[in-house]
Amino acid sequence: MTCKNTRCVVIKVNDYGESDKLITAYCPEAGKLQFLAKGAKRSKKRFVNKLELFSLLTVQYNDKYNLPILTEAELDDSHLPLRRHFMPYAVAALICEHLYYWTAENDGDEELFDSLIWSLDNLRQTNQPLKILVLFLTKLYGRLGYQPNLHGCAVCRQLEPEGGPYSFRTGQGTIICKRCGHEERPAIPLSLITIKMLSKAFELPVHKLSRLQFNADSNRQALNLFQHYGRYLLDRDFQAWKYLL
């Protein structure tokens, strides 16, 4: 038997047969992993109240089989408040949905794991859950290598108030000013303030993100960008978006 230990956050839970559960988790070293929790639907002791969405766990698993078997799970943080209020729950669910579809097995990222923990912790403490979502998505897209180019207009290279409102082009991952893109339909408009705030979010380490202040318009514009950009890159939309926009 080959047993391994890791910390992880549960990002998806499915029933598996009559008594088992299939747990998908994100781990700092191994990336996305799926575990089979045998008897979890009937267990009264070993896994009770642990294998829930958003739970931070320290687990032991046997990877001898194609589908690793979860043998032990210690609950480090249930993030229970996120399951009690609609908006924090919807944001946390969308974060987990992104990790489920965007990440792969054996492709861990400790910085992305830290961003996930930071986001779940801050969602419990803020009345601006959409801001936390924007900040997490900047870290996710940056770590995946899909950071949009917001340094200036893709045509004239300028970034100045006279060029606004700018438009984001999903196919190129670039912005274009109103002068250079006068014949294009501004499907995803971005103000100069939004562009600068997003650029700062991409640059800052995760523990300094809280200092950024997005207004309601910038939040909406940034989320509109990420929804359409993600749909273009992944060729799918996420269910939780419809509850937030």
Order of alpha helices (4+ residues) and beta strands (2+ residues): beta-beta-beta-beta-beta-alpha-alpha-alpha-beta-beta-beta-beta-alpha-alpha
